[in-house]
Amino acid sequence: MIRFGIGYDVHRLAPNRKLILGGVEIEHTLGLEAHSDGDVLIHAIIDALLGAATLGDIGQHFPMTPEFKDVSSVELLKRTCDLIKGKGYSVGNVDSIIVAQRPKLAPHIPIMRQRLAQVLQVELDAVSVKAKTEEGLGFTGNEQGISAYAVASLQR
């Protein structure tokens, strides 16, 4: 049996925050404002995985409580993988897109893929990360925030 899920996340860019995407800290003047570390890529992947397993969404499992304040999204992804395994599933693949005007993300994508594959316990070729700009349009194009989309497959 193969199941699919989709995920989306967005966070506002803010000063005095680290920019973390795909579990990788990226040099930038702004970071993502959030209760956790704000990693929109991992948050979108978590929602895609939870959706495929019919386990709800990220907010149900990791609410905005003191326990999850400034938590690493990598840790949340690990816990999500445990939830999925508990239902008898394993990750098939993940395809994702980060939407950001700046910074340029292409140089960071290989390490993001490696980090995600390691946490998801899949081969590197089972993880796709792409980056797009908005060509100056919308909130991401105006550098007010960064968003991410993900699709994930699970198998039994």
N, C-alpha and C positions, 0 to 999 in steps of 0.2 A: 504494500500500500504506500502510495506517495501522496503527500498533502502539501499545499502551498499556502503561504501567508504573505501579506503586504504590511509594510510599516512606513511611518512618516514621523518626522520630528522637526521642530524649529526652536531656536533660541535667539534672543536678542544679543547683539554684541555689546560689550561693556568694558570700561577701563578697569584696571586692577584685577583682572581675571586671566588665568592661563587659557590658551587655546589648545584644546585637546580634541583630536579627531581620530577615530579608529584606534584609540588607546595610545596615540602618539602625540607628544607635546610639540607644538609647532610655534616657531618664533613669529610673533605678531604683536602689534601695539594694543590690540583688543583681545578679549577672551569672551567666552559664552556665559551669560548670566543664567544661573539655574540653581536649584536646590542641591543637585549633585555636582559633578565636575562639568556637566553640560555637554557631554560628547554626543552631539546629535546623530552622528553616524551609528554609533553603538545603540543609541536609543531606538532608532528606526529598525535596526536589525533585531533588537529584542522584541519589539512589537510584531515584526514579521514572524519570528519564531513562535511567540506566544499565540498569535493568530492561527498559524498552521496547526498548532496543537490544541486549539480551542480552549486556551487557558486565560482568556481575557486580554488585558493590556498592561503596560508597564506600571501605570498608576495603581492598579489593584495589588500588584505584588511588591512594589517599592514606593510606598506613599511618601508624601512630603512630611516625614516625621524626623525627630532628632537622630534616629538610627541611621538614616540615609543622608544626613546633611554632609555635603562635600564628599560623598562616597565616590570612589573610582567606578566609572561605568564598566570597566573591565571586570570588576568584582560582581556587578549586577549581571553581566553577560554570563559569567561562570555559574551564578546561581540559576539563571534562566536555563542553561544547559542541563543542570541537575534536575530541574522541573520537567524538562522534556524527556530526559532519560527515565524519569519516574513514571512517565506515561508509555514507555516502551519505544520511543522514537530516537532516531539519530539524525543529525544534520546531513542533508544531501548536498546542497549548495546555497550560496548567498550571492545575490547580485544587488549592487547598491550605487547610488548617485549622491554626491555631495554638491549642493548648490551654494556657491560663494563667489563674490566678485573678487575678493582678495583675502588672503594671500594666494599666490600660485600654489596649487596643491600637487601638481604632477610629480615633483621630486619626492614627495612624501608617500605616495601611493604604494610603492613596493614594500616599505616597512609596515604600513597599515595592513596590507594583505597578509604579510607574514604574521603579524601580531594576532589578527583576527583568526587566521587558520589555526594557529597554536591554541587559542582559547576555545574555538569551536571543535577542536580535535578532528580536523579534516585536512585533506591535501591542499596545497597552495592553489592548485587549479580549480578548486571548488569555491574560491572566494574572488569575487570581482568588485572592484571599487573604481568608480569613475568620478570625475569632477567636471562641473559645468559652471560657467558664469551666466549671468542674466543680461549681459551686454548693457549694463547700466539701468535696467528696468526693475521696478518693484522694490520691495524692502531688502531683498538680498542684493540686487543690483546697486542700490543706494548705500550698501554696506551697513545696514541697520541690524542685520541678522544673517544667520546661516541655517539652511535647511538640509534635510537628507531624506532619501526614499530608499526602501529596501524590499526585496522579494526573497523569500527563503523557501526551500523545500525540505520536508522531513520524510524519512522513510522508516518503515518498520522491518 
